[in-house]
Amino acid sequence: MLFWTLRQLKGRNPETRRGAAQSLGRATDPRARTALAEALHDPADNVVAAAARALLEGGPEGTGVLLMALRGAGQRDGGQDWLRIMGLLAAAREPSVVDRLARALDGQPAPLRREAVRVLAALGDPRSTPALARALADDDEAVVAEAVQALSHSGAAALPHLLAALEGGGATARRCVARAFGRWPGAAVVEALMNALADHDAEVRRCAARALGELNEPRSLNALLTALRDTSGGVAQEAAVAVGNLGDPRAVEPLIAAARGQTGQGANLALVEALGRLADPRALEFLLQRLDHPDPRLVAAAALALGTSQDPQAVDALIAKLEHAHETVRKAAADSLGRIGNPMAATALTLAHERAVRRGLPEEKDFARALQQLRAQT
């Protein structure tokens, strides 16, 4: 009987092949599952749909074969076969499809659990939400990441699950949710991210600070100012970027205080850049001091920040940096002098440009552009 059914699955008539696929759903012979996996590439959509449902009906073994076949299909030909099968399963809107895939999250190897999450997400069925929420506690990081991504596109019904994961889930779930929340505005999300700035895991704190920066929510200012003093340089760096984006003048003095006590290179750069975006005269003295820092990247950042402030009191100090040993500093000083537009800088920029031309220095074009910008303003 099985031999005959397998022959029908390869027949010319699509309806015959569909019927054969349906009848193989409860077959326990491995040959049936192999044939059904091959039928997932049948040219007739109704045969493909029947083969996929038949594999799901075949218990954990059949579901595993389907997930393995889908995993392979997703890696070939740009995933066109995968998308085709997903479309057919989603169109059926059958609860049994969701239920059987959900059960696969408990009984399959990690790569197939990952595939099950991807499939549940692609189905776009709200009945998938509880299963995806359960996957947030999976011991495989990739499964958790896929589940968070899926839930982050599932709308309001998924929000309580994500909030709960950020508050009390495992480290991987907390990190992934914090990252995802950067694209999810709302009071509850902002509150949860501010709370996450006190998480004992530094990476969770860093992700929360970055997400708050992406949301650009003014109510997060005080929490971010506190995070500027975080013991992790990465957290302080993301908090500085977020504070700079908010543009609130109340942040100037906390930024300066944090920068004076910060030793991490990335955080230092971010703090200086944040002060530059605020363009507040209270930062002038601090930025001028940073022009004498031994790290040329920090000096260049301070020079650019002074250009953003457009304070004429910075002109003399920036002119002096046109002869700095490092190209990045010379370029930053020229750029800022062009933006400030003070006529006093014209002579210095002209001489620096001529010197760069004579020596064949790469910043020759930067000096020329700064001169052009300065003359346009005067």
N, C-alpha and C positions, 0 to 999 in steps of 0.2 A: 504493500500500500504506500509506504513512504517513498519507495523508488518511483512509483507512478506520479505521485504528487510533485516530487522534485523535477520530473520531466515536464509536467504541466507548467511549472514555474519558469521554464525556459521556452515555452511555446510561442507561437506567433500571435495568438489572440490575447490582447491586453486584459479582457474580462476573465479569460481562463487563468491568466497569470495572477490576477487579483484574487480570484477564488482560491487558488493554490496557496497564495501567501496567507490568506485568512485561516485556512485549514491547518497551517503549520504552527499556528500560535501556541498551541499547548503541547507540541511535540517535544519530547525530552532528548531525542537523538541529537548529538552535536552537529551532525550533517545538516539537519534542518536549520539550526541557527546560522551555520555558515552560509547556506543558500539564501536565507533571508537577509543577511548582511550584504550579500552580492546584489540582491534585488533592490537595495536602497539606491542603486544607480540606474534602475530601469528607466527607459524613456517615458513611460506612462506614469503620470502623477498618481493616479489611483492605485497603481501597483506599489509605488514607493510608500504611500501613506499606509496601505495595508501591511506591508512588510515591517514598517516601523512600529505599528500598533501590535502586530503579532509578536515581535521581539519583546515588547513591554509586557505582554501577557505571559511570556515564558519565564516569569519569576526572576529572581536575582541574576541567574545565569544569562537569560535572554536580555535583561536590561543591561548587564555588563557588556554583552556583545554589541548592543546598539550604541552604547556610550563609546566603546572602543572604535567602532566604525565611524561615529561622528567625529571623534578626536582626529582620526586620520583624514576625514573629509575636510575638516577645518584647516588642515595644513597643506592641502592641495588646491591648485587652480584658484588661488585667492579665496578659497572657502565657498565657492558658488554652490557646490553640492550641499554643504552644511546649511546654507541659507535656504536652499530649496526645501530640504527636509524640515527645517524649523517652520517655514511658512505653512507647510502642509499640516504639521502637528498643531500649530497655533490655530489654524482655520477650523480644526475639528472641535475645539473648545470642550474637550472631554475631561471631566474630573479625574477619570482613571489615569490619564496621562500624567497629570500633576502628581497624583498620589504615588504612582509607581516610581517616578523619578525622585520624589521626596524620600522614598524608602531607600533609594540607592545611596543617599547621603550617609547612611549608617552601615551599609554592608559592602562597599566597594573600595578598592585601593585609592590612595590619594589622587592620582592623576584622573581617575574616572569620577571621583567625587567632584573634582574641579570641573570636569566636563558637565556633570549633572547640574551644577550651579549655573554654568553658562547657558545650558538648555532651558532651565527654569526661568532664567532672566529673559531669554529670547522669546519665550512663549507669551510674555506680557499678560499673564493671567494673575489676577489678584489673589487667587487661591494658593499661589506659590509663596506668598509672603511669610507664613509661619515656618515653612521649610528653610527658606533663605535666612530667616532670623536664627534658626537653630544652627545653621552653618557658621554663624559668627563665633561659636565656641569650638569649632573644629581645631584639631591639633596640627593641621597643615596650614602654613602661612598663606600659601597661594589660594587655598580654598576660602580662607577668611577674606582675603583681598577681593576675590571674585564676588563673594557674597555682599560685601560692603558696596562694591560698585553697582551690583544689581539692585540692592535696596535703595541706593541713592538716586536711582532713576524710577523708583516705584511710587513716588508721591507721598501724600500725607499719611497713608496707612503704615508706611515703613518707619516714620519718624520716631515713634515711641521705642521701637526696637533698637534703632541706632543710638538714641539718647541713653538707653539703658546700657548698651555696650560701651559707650564712652565713659559712663560713670563707673561701671563695675565689671566690665568684660576683661578678657586677657589683654596682655600688652599689645599683641598684634592687632586685635580688634580695635583697641583704643587708638592706636596710631592710624590705622586705616580710616576709621570714622572721622578722626580729627582732620585728616587730609580732605576727605570727601565733603566735610561741612564748609569748606571754603567756597563751595558753589551752592550753598543752601542757606539763603538769608532767612531771618526770622528771629524774634525775641528769644524763643526757647533755645535755639541753636547758639546764639551769641552768649547767652547765660551759661550754657554747657561748656562752651569753649573757654570762657573766662575761668570757670571752675577748673578746667583741665590744665590751666597754667600753673596749678599747684600740684599736679600729678607727680608721683615719686619717680616716674620714668622720664628722663630728660628728652627722649625722642618724642614722647607724647606732648610734652610742653612745647617743644620746637614746632611740631605740626600744628598745635593749637594756635600758637603765635602767628604762624604763616597764614592759617585760615582766617584769623581775625584781620590780618592785613589785606587779604583778598576781599573780605566782606566790607572793609573800610567803614566800620560802624562806629560812630562817635562815642557811643556809650561804653565802648571797651577801652577808652583812653587810660583811665586810672589803673586798670588791671595790667595793661601793657607797660605803663610806666614802672610798675612794680617789677615786671618781668625784665626790664632793662638791667636789673641788679642780679639776675639769675646767675647761679654758680656755673652754669653751662654757657660757654661762649656762643654756641649755636642758637640757644634760646634767646640770649641777649641780642644777637644779630637780627633774628627774625622780628623781635619786638621793636627794634630800632627802625627797621624798614616799615613796619606797620604804623608806628608813631609818625614817622616822616610823611607817610601817605595821608594821614589824617589832617595834617597841616594846622594843628591847634597850637597857638602861641604859648599855651600853658606848659607845653612840653619842653620849651627851650632849656630852662634851668635843670630839670631832671636829666635831659640828654647830656648836658655839659658835665653834670656830676657823675653820671654813669661812665662817660668817656674818660674822665680823670682817673677812675678806679679800674678801668677795664684793661686787661693785658692781651686779650685775644685779638689776633689780627683782623679776622673777619668782622667781629663785633665792633672793633674800633673804626673800621672803614664804614660800616653801616651807620654808626652813630654820627660820624662826620657828615656823611651824605644826607642823613636825616636833618641835621642842622642846616645844611645847604638848602634843602627844599623849603624849610621854614623861612629862610631869608630874613632872620630877625637880627637887628643891630646888637642885641645882647650877646650874640655868639661871636662877634667880631674879634674880641681879644683872644678867645680860646682858639679860633681858627688861625689867627696870625701866629700863635704859639706853635700850632701843629705844622706850620711851614718849615720849622726847624727840626722836625722829627727825623730820626735816622732811617725810617722806612720810606722809600720813595713813593710807594703806592699810597701811603697815608698822606704824604705831602701833596701828591697830585690830587687826591680827593679833597683836601683842604683848599687847594687852589681853585678847584672847580666850584666848591661851595662858596667861596668868596666871590666868584664871578656871578653866581646866582643871586647873591645878596646885592650886587651892584653898588657896593659901598665904596666911594672914592678914597676912603682912608686906607684901602687895601692896595692901592695902585703901586706905591713905592715898593712894598714887600713883594708884589707879584713881578715887578720889573726885575728885581734881584734874582728871581727864580728863572728868568729867561736864559741864564748861564749855568743852570744846575747841571750836575754830572749826568743825570738820567733824562733820557728823551721824553718819557711819559710826563715828567714834571715840567719840562720846557713847553711841551704841547699844551698842558693844562693851564699854565700861566699865560701863554699867548691867547688861548681861547677865552679866558676870563677877562683879560685886558680888552679884548675886542668887544665883549659883552658890556663891560662897564662903560666903555665909550669915553673915557677921560682923555682930552687932548694931550695931556702930559705923557701919555704912553706912546704917542705916535713916533717920536724920535727913537725911543728904546726899541720898539718893534721893528722900525725900519733898519736900524743897525743890526738887530738880531737876524732879520731876514737876509740882509746882505752877507752876514757872516755865514749863515747856513748855506747860502748859494755857493760861496767860495769854497766851503769845506765839503760840499755835496751831502749835507745832512738831510735825513729823511723828513724832518719837520719843516723844511723850507716852504712847502705848500700850506702847512698849518699857520705859519707866520704870515704868509701872503693873505690868507683868508681872514685872519684876525685884523690885519691892517685894513682890508677892504671893509670889514664890518665896522671898525672904529671910525673910518672916514665917512661912512654912510650916516653915522649917528651925529657927526660934528659938522 
